[in-house]
């Protein structure tokens, strides 16, 4: 056994999927509360990858796979962005033949392998009784699998896309929106100086919240989102009109990475898919930029309008968390411990209509969370629709 004797038991925590600001504050909150309640805390490194690669031998160096957490360790990291436990997009239920660890290759040699039995054995070897995974719908979908296998799991929602079902808020979203607004406003100086269109590609595979909220806040004139296939001529005409009305002669559109032309499909950077079946998106911003330039003379008295084209990408997910992504992770971590101490598991901690709560964790796999186009998106104007803010949640359109 790898664990040492503790008064109450052992809690495991891991972070999976993409990094966002707010992960380290969540790890800190869980660890501080757990240690003070008499539990030991083990951090699983590299998300589900650490539980796949682990070697159940006390003489083996598993430092790449797990570490014991202390107040000193998490306190130093708790004010910073990213995740000091590191992350991966490993799906233990679908491990490709080439990714099977060397010590398992004799037992798992299929094209796709389900290593869940090994994950459960590794958790038992570590003495972990409760597991708190922090992640998006991919990471948490495997947490659902472990719960179905009988393991005690409490999930914390994290993703800058803010598209985990069951909660109004996912860790990382506020910092993403804040950075998007800041960067868009900074790039205005170049767009205005050269009287250009500005096309900024932002994250958002299936949900357009990261394009909608900054546009609603005034960072952009228009946005195109995955939930509505847009007509490029319509967008061009709107952008030309916006540019004409602007005293500095520029206009801005935020383009979700999952946005699609009318009659088209998602644009992928490469065809290879990750362990959860997702191909890497990227390139729709480039295509929109090319089309806007080519079509602009039609709506601009025969004159071409050039484009400033920028993919914001990792710029909005790096660095330190903002205020909300420092406070919410602290609350989520303590909510998870409240459930654990009351011997409740199979839950997802959430924010609903401004109040902290919890939901069944299988909510993550039972539905999808996307922009309600009819209620919140004006398909004629290609921008957010809103009439009244009375009694709306903080982020307006993220409640289900």
Backbone torsions as a table, in degrees:
resi	resn	phi	psi	omega
1	UNK	NA	141.2	-178.4
2	UNK	-90.6	-20.3	-174.2
3	UNK	-83.6	158.5	174.6
4	UNK	-104.9	165.4	-177.0
5	UNK	-66.2	133.5	176.9
6	UNK	-130.9	163.2	-174.4
7	UNK	-71.1	-40.3	-174.1
8	UNK	-117.1	-31.8	-177.9
9	UNK	149.2	-169.8	-173.9
10	UNK	-126.1	133.4	177.5
11	UNK	-114.6	132.1	174.2
12	UNK	-102.2	148.4	177.8
13	UNK	-140.4	141.4	178.0
14	UNK	-147.2	160.9	176.4
15	UNK	-124.5	130.7	-178.3
16	UNK	-127.4	162.1	178.8
17	UNK	79.7	-154.4	-177.7
18	UNK	-71.6	150.6	176.0
19	UNK	-75.9	148.3	171.8
20	UNK	-146.2	155.0	171.2
21	UNK	-65.5	135.6	-179.7
22	UNK	117.1	-15.2	178.6
23	UNK	-66.7	-47.3	-179.3
24	UNK	-63.8	-39.9	173.9
25	UNK	-60.7	-34.3	178.0
26	UNK	-68.4	-43.3	177.3
27	UNK	-60.8	-42.5	179.3
28	UNK	-60.5	-46.4	-177.2
29	UNK	-62.2	-45.5	178.9
30	UNK	-61.0	-46.8	-174.4
31	UNK	-66.7	-46.7	-179.7
32	UNK	-57.4	-49.2	-176.2
33	UNK	-66.5	-42.6	-176.9
34	UNK	-64.6	-46.2	-179.7
35	UNK	-61.6	-40.4	-178.2
36	UNK	-73.2	-18.7	175.6
37	UNK	-90.4	-0.9	175.2
38	UNK	97.8	13.5	178.6
39	UNK	-98.8	157.4	168.0
40	UNK	-96.2	147.4	-179.1
41	UNK	-122.2	128.7	175.7
42	UNK	-113.9	126.1	175.4
43	UNK	-90.4	121.8	175.2
44	UNK	-83.8	126.5	-176.2
45	UNK	-89.6	146.0	177.7
46	UNK	62.2	40.5	175.7
47	UNK	60.4	-140.5	178.5
48	UNK	-65.8	-17.2	-179.7
49	UNK	-60.0	-37.1	-179.8
50	UNK	-64.2	-33.5	179.5
51	UNK	-80.8	-18.8	175.6
52	UNK	-81.8	-41.2	-172.6
53	UNK	-85.6	-9.8	-173.4
54	UNK	-61.4	142.6	176.1
55	UNK	-110.9	121.2	-176.9
56	UNK	-81.2	72.4	-179.6
57	UNK	-148.2	120.1	-175.9
58	UNK	-63.1	-19.3	178.9
59	UNK	-91.2	-6.3	179.8
60	UNK	-84.1	144.5	177.8
61	UNK	-80.9	101.4	179.0
62	UNK	-102.2	22.0	-176.2
63	UNK	-63.4	-22.0	175.5
64	UNK	-79.7	-9.8	-173.5
65	UNK	-110.3	-28.0	176.4
66	UNK	-159.2	161.8	174.6
67	UNK	-150.0	149.9	175.4
68	UNK	-80.1	134.4	-175.9
69	UNK	-100.1	138.2	177.5
70	UNK	-124.1	167.4	178.2
71	UNK	-62.0	-39.9	-179.6
72	UNK	-61.5	-44.4	-178.4
73	UNK	-62.3	-50.5	-173.9
74	UNK	-77.0	-26.4	-179.1
75	UNK	-68.5	-40.1	178.6
76	UNK	-64.7	-39.0	-176.6
77	UNK	-82.3	-21.6	-169.3
78	UNK	-63.9	-16.5	-179.9
79	UNK	-96.6	1.2	-172.4
80	UNK	-110.9	167.3	177.6
81	UNK	-84.8	-177.5	179.8
82	UNK	68.6	-161.4	176.7
83	UNK	-137.1	120.0	-178.8
84	UNK	-72.1	-15.0	174.0
85	UNK	-80.4	-9.1	-177.7
86	UNK	69.3	174.1	-172.2
87	UNK	-148.6	167.8	174.5
88	UNK	-158.9	170.2	175.5
89	UNK	-107.7	33.5	179.2
90	UNK	-68.1	135.1	173.0
91	UNK	-118.7	102.7	-176.0
92	UNK	-59.8	-20.3	179.2
93	UNK	-81.3	-11.4	-178.4
94	UNK	-141.2	71.3	179.9
95	UNK	-97.3	119.0	179.2
96	UNK	-63.7	154.2	-177.2
97	UNK	-53.7	-42.2	-177.2
98	UNK	-71.8	-16.7	-178.0
99	UNK	-99.6	-3.5	177.6
100	UNK	-66.1	129.0	179.5
101	UNK	-57.2	150.4	-174.9
102	UNK	-55.2	-37.8	-175.6
103	UNK	-76.8	-2.8	177.8
104	UNK	-115.6	-0.6	-171.3
105	UNK	-64.0	-28.9	178.7
106	UNK	-70.9	-28.0	-176.8
107	UNK	-94.7	-24.4	-176.6
108	UNK	-128.8	99.7	-174.2
109	UNK	-127.1	10.6	178.6
110	UNK	-76.7	170.3	176.9
111	UNK	-61.5	-42.1	174.3
112	UNK	-125.4	134.3	-173.9
113	UNK	-127.7	138.7	176.8
114	UNK	-97.8	106.6	-178.0
115	UNK	-96.7	18.2	-179.6
116	UNK	-56.0	-41.4	177.3
117	UNK	-57.3	-37.4	178.6
118	UNK	-70.2	-37.5	177.3
119	UNK	-60.5	-45.0	179.4
120	UNK	-64.2	-39.8	177.2
121	UNK	-64.5	-38.9	-179.9
122	UNK	-67.8	-39.1	176.5
123	UNK	-62.3	-42.1	178.9
124	UNK	-65.4	-40.6	179.3
125	UNK	-61.3	-36.5	178.0
126	UNK	-77.6	-13.2	-177.9
127	UNK	80.1	13.7	-178.1
128	UNK	-74.4	127.6	-179.6
129	UNK	-103.5	-34.4	176.8
130	UNK	-122.7	142.1	177.1
131	UNK	-123.4	132.4	178.8
132	UNK	-117.2	92.8	175.6
133	UNK	-84.3	138.6	177.1
134	UNK	-114.9	117.3	-177.7
135	UNK	-176.7	-174.5	177.8
136	UNK	-90.4	-163.2	-173.6
137	UNK	-65.4	-28.1	177.0
138	UNK	-68.9	-54.8	179.2
139	UNK	-57.5	-44.3	-176.5
140	UNK	-74.8	-23.3	176.9
141	UNK	-65.7	-33.1	175.7
142	UNK	-75.7	-29.2	173.6
143	UNK	-61.6	-37.4	175.9
144	UNK	-60.6	-42.3	179.0
145	UNK	-59.3	-45.5	179.6
146	UNK	-63.7	-39.3	177.6
147	UNK	-62.1	-40.6	178.0
148	UNK	-65.7	-24.8	177.0
149	UNK	-82.5	-3.6	176.8
150	UNK	102.4	4.3	-179.5
151	UNK	-85.0	149.5	-177.6
152	UNK	-85.9	111.0	-173.6
153	UNK	-127.2	139.5	170.8
154	UNK	-130.8	119.1	-174.3
155	UNK	-95.8	148.4	173.4
156	UNK	-121.1	124.1	-175.0
157	UNK	-79.5	130.4	179.1
158	UNK	-139.6	125.5	164.4
159	UNK	179.1	135.0	-179.4
160	UNK	-66.6	-21.2	177.0
161	UNK	-71.2	-17.9	179.1
162	UNK	59.8	36.9	-172.4
163	UNK	-114.1	20.0	173.6
164	UNK	-75.6	123.9	-179.6
165	UNK	-63.6	150.6	174.4
166	UNK	96.1	-16.7	-178.2
167	UNK	-129.8	146.1	174.5
168	UNK	-76.4	-22.0	-172.6
169	UNK	-138.3	134.8	174.4
170	UNK	-118.4	139.8	178.4
171	UNK	-54.4	133.9	177.9
172	UNK	106.1	-20.9	-173.4
173	UNK	-67.7	-45.8	-176.4
174	UNK	-63.2	-44.2	178.8
175	UNK	-63.3	-39.0	177.5
176	UNK	-59.6	-46.8	-179.8
177	UNK	-65.4	-43.0	179.1
178	UNK	-59.2	-48.1	-178.8
179	UNK	-65.7	-38.7	179.9
180	UNK	-61.3	-44.0	178.0
181	UNK	-63.3	-45.5	-179.2
182	UNK	-61.3	-47.8	-177.2
183	UNK	-67.7	-39.4	178.0
184	UNK	-62.0	-44.9	179.6
185	UNK	-65.4	-34.9	177.7
186	UNK	-66.3	-39.2	-178.3
187	UNK	-73.6	-11.7	178.4
188	UNK	-59.7	-32.3	-177.2
189	UNK	-61.8	-38.1	178.7
190	UNK	-74.0	-43.6	-179.4
191	UNK	-61.0	-42.5	-180.0
192	UNK	-70.3	-37.9	-178.8
193	UNK	-61.0	-35.1	-175.4
194	UNK	-107.3	3.9	176.8
195	UNK	55.1	51.2	-173.4
196	UNK	-113.6	170.1	163.0
197	UNK	-76.4	149.3	172.9
198	UNK	-123.2	120.2	-179.4
199	UNK	-113.9	116.7	-179.2
200	UNK	-118.3	118.3	177.6
201	UNK	-87.7	129.6	-178.3
202	UNK	-122.4	165.6	177.7
203	UNK	-64.8	160.3	179.3
204	UNK	138.1	87.4	-177.0
205	UNK	-74.3	-53.1	-177.5
206	UNK	-115.6	-18.4	-176.5
207	UNK	-123.0	140.2	-173.8
208	UNK	-101.1	20.8	-176.6
209	UNK	-60.4	-36.0	-177.0
210	UNK	-72.0	-16.6	172.6
211	UNK	-95.0	-34.6	-175.6
212	UNK	-69.1	-48.1	-174.8
213	UNK	-64.4	-46.2	176.6
214	UNK	-62.4	-35.7	178.6
215	UNK	-66.3	-42.7	176.7
216	UNK	-60.7	-34.3	-178.9
217	UNK	-78.4	-2.9	175.8
218	UNK	98.3	7.6	-178.4
219	UNK	-74.1	-27.1	-177.2
220	UNK	-138.3	158.5	176.1
221	UNK	-78.8	-40.1	-175.0
222	UNK	-138.3	162.8	172.2
223	UNK	-146.8	146.8	174.3
224	UNK	-121.2	136.2	-167.6
225	UNK	-129.5	161.9	-176.7
226	UNK	-64.3	-25.7	-174.0
227	UNK	-74.9	-12.1	-178.7
228	UNK	-140.2	117.1	176.4
229	UNK	-71.2	126.6	-172.3
230	UNK	-103.5	155.4	177.0
231	UNK	-96.1	122.9	-173.4
232	UNK	-66.4	-31.7	177.9
233	UNK	-67.5	-37.9	176.6
234	UNK	-62.1	-45.2	179.1
235	UNK	-63.3	-42.3	-179.5
236	UNK	-61.6	-45.4	-180.0
237	UNK	-61.0	-41.7	179.0
238	UNK	-66.3	-41.5	-178.8
239	UNK	-66.4	-39.4	176.8
240	UNK	-63.1	-43.6	179.2
241	UNK	-64.1	-41.9	177.6
242	UNK	-61.7	-42.1	-179.4
243	UNK	-64.7	-39.2	-179.1
244	UNK	-65.6	-36.8	-178.5
245	UNK	-77.3	-21.4	-176.7
246	UNK	-79.5	124.9	179.3
247	UNK	-57.5	-26.1	178.9
248	UNK	-93.6	2.4	173.3
249	UNK	57.9	53.1	170.6
250	UNK	-146.3	162.9	175.5
251	UNK	-147.7	157.3	-169.6
252	UNK	-130.3	139.3	173.4
253	UNK	-131.6	135.7	172.0
254	UNK	-97.2	129.4	-175.8
255	UNK	-116.6	113.9	174.7
256	UNK	-63.7	142.0	-178.0
257	UNK	-60.8	-23.8	179.1
258	UNK	-95.9	7.2	179.6
259	UNK	-65.9	151.7	-176.2
260	UNK	-134.6	140.4	171.7
261	UNK	-65.4	151.7	173.3
262	UNK	-58.4	125.3	-177.9
263	UNK	84.9	-1.1	-178.8
264	UNK	-112.7	-172.5	179.9
265	UNK	-128.8	179.2	178.4
266	UNK	-61.2	149.3	179.4
267	UNK	-102.2	125.2	-176.7
268	UNK	-110.0	143.6	176.9
269	UNK	-74.1	-35.0	178.0
270	UNK	-150.1	158.1	-175.3
271	UNK	-83.3	-23.3	-179.0
272	UNK	-63.4	139.1	-179.3
273	UNK	-105.3	153.9	176.2
274	UNK	-81.2	-173.5	-174.4
275	UNK	-68.2	-14.3	177.9
276	UNK	-102.4	8.5	175.2
277	UNK	86.8	12.0	-178.1
278	UNK	-97.8	127.2	171.7
279	UNK	-80.4	151.8	-179.1
280	UNK	-74.4	119.4	179.6
281	UNK	-80.0	157.3	175.8
282	UNK	154.7	131.9	176.1
283	UNK	125.7	-15.6	-179.2
284	UNK	-63.6	-35.1	177.4
285	UNK	-62.2	-38.7	177.7
286	UNK	-63.9	-44.3	-179.1
287	UNK	-66.4	-41.5	177.3
288	UNK	-61.1	-42.6	179.8
289	UNK	-60.3	-45.6	179.7
290	UNK	-62.3	-44.3	-178.5
291	UNK	-67.2	-40.6	179.0
292	UNK	-60.7	-43.5	179.1
293	UNK	-62.6	-45.5	-177.9
294	UNK	-67.3	-35.7	-175.6
295	UNK	-89.9	-16.1	-174.0
296	UNK	-56.7	-37.6	179.8
297	UNK	-58.9	-30.1	-178.8
298	UNK	-61.8	-30.3	-176.7
299	UNK	-114.1	3.8	-175.2
300	UNK	-128.0	43.4	176.5
301	UNK	53.9	38.4	176.0
302	UNK	81.4	0.1	-177.6
303	UNK	-98.7	131.2	179.2
304	UNK	-75.7	142.7	174.6
305	UNK	-111.7	123.7	177.9
306	UNK	-78.7	167.8	-172.0
307	UNK	-127.3	139.0	163.6
308	UNK	-96.7	118.1	-173.4
309	UNK	-117.8	120.7	-176.7
310	UNK	-140.8	131.3	172.7
311	UNK	-93.9	115.4	-177.1
312	UNK	-71.3	-37.9	170.9
313	UNK	42.0	-125.7	-172.3
314	UNK	-69.7	-11.8	177.5
315	UNK	-62.8	-27.0	-178.3
316	UNK	-94.1	-2.5	179.4
317	UNK	-117.9	0.1	179.3
318	UNK	-97.5	171.5	175.0
319	UNK	81.7	-172.5	-173.8
320	UNK	-77.2	154.2	178.1
321	UNK	-73.6	151.6	173.4
322	UNK	-80.4	-171.8	-174.4
323	UNK	-61.8	-46.6	-177.1
324	UNK	-65.0	-39.4	179.8
325	UNK	-81.6	6.2	167.3
326	UNK	-102.1	-33.5	-176.5
327	UNK	-83.7	-49.3	-176.7
328	UNK	-60.8	-44.8	178.3
329	UNK	-60.1	-35.9	176.7
330	UNK	-61.7	-44.7	180.0
331	UNK	-67.4	-43.3	179.5
332	UNK	-60.1	-43.1	179.8
333	UNK	-61.3	-41.9	178.7
334	UNK	-71.0	-34.7	174.7
335	UNK	-60.7	-42.8	179.5
336	UNK	-60.8	-41.9	178.7
337	UNK	-68.6	-35.0	175.4
338	UNK	-57.2	-44.9	-180.0
339	UNK	-64.9	-46.6	-178.2
340	UNK	-59.1	-45.7	-177.8
341	UNK	-65.2	-25.7	176.8
342	UNK	-92.8	12.1	177.2
343	UNK	58.9	37.2	177.3
344	UNK	-108.9	133.5	179.3
345	UNK	-143.5	179.8	-175.1
346	UNK	71.6	31.1	-176.7
347	UNK	-123.7	159.9	175.1
348	UNK	-120.0	123.7	177.2
349	UNK	-76.2	140.8	-171.3
350	UNK	-144.3	166.9	164.9
351	UNK	-114.5	125.0	177.7
352	UNK	-129.6	116.9	178.4
353	UNK	52.6	41.6	174.1
354	UNK	85.2	3.5	-178.5
355	UNK	-125.8	142.4	179.3
356	UNK	-76.4	141.7	-176.2
357	UNK	-159.0	-168.5	173.1
358	UNK	-145.2	156.1	-177.0
359	UNK	-133.1	161.9	171.6
360	UNK	-59.3	136.1	-175.0
361	UNK	-66.2	-25.9	-180.0
362	UNK	-73.3	-0.9	169.7
363	UNK	-57.8	-31.4	-178.0
364	UNK	-58.9	-36.3	-175.3
365	UNK	-102.5	-3.0	-174.3
366	UNK	-95.2	-10.7	-177.2
367	UNK	-155.5	177.6	176.8
368	UNK	-123.2	149.2	177.9
369	UNK	-117.3	113.1	-179.1
370	UNK	-139.0	172.4	177.1
371	UNK	-65.7	131.9	173.1
372	UNK	-78.5	96.4	-173.5
373	UNK	-59.9	-44.8	-177.8
374	UNK	-59.2	-38.9	-175.5
375	UNK	-88.4	-35.3	-167.7
376	UNK	-120.5	-5.3	-176.2
377	UNK	-127.7	126.5	178.5
378	UNK	-88.8	105.7	-175.7
379	UNK	-73.2	-15.5	176.2
380	UNK	-83.6	-35.7	-176.5
381	UNK	-100.3	-8.1	-179.4
382	UNK	52.3	54.0	178.1
383	UNK	-160.2	169.1	-179.0
384	UNK	-61.0	146.8	175.3
385	UNK	-108.6	131.2	174.8
386	UNK	-154.6	143.4	-179.3
387	UNK	-119.2	-48.7	-179.4
388	UNK	-137.3	141.9	178.5
389	UNK	-102.8	0.8	-177.9
390	UNK	-61.2	126.5	177.5
391	UNK	65.3	16.6	175.7
392	UNK	-81.7	153.7	175.4
393	UNK	-69.7	168.7	-174.6
394	UNK	-49.7	-49.1	-176.8
395	UNK	-96.5	22.1	167.9
396	UNK	64.6	-62.0	-167.7
397	UNK	-112.8	9.5	-174.1
398	UNK	-98.6	2.4	177.3
399	UNK	-88.5	146.8	-178.5
400	UNK	-98.1	NA	NA
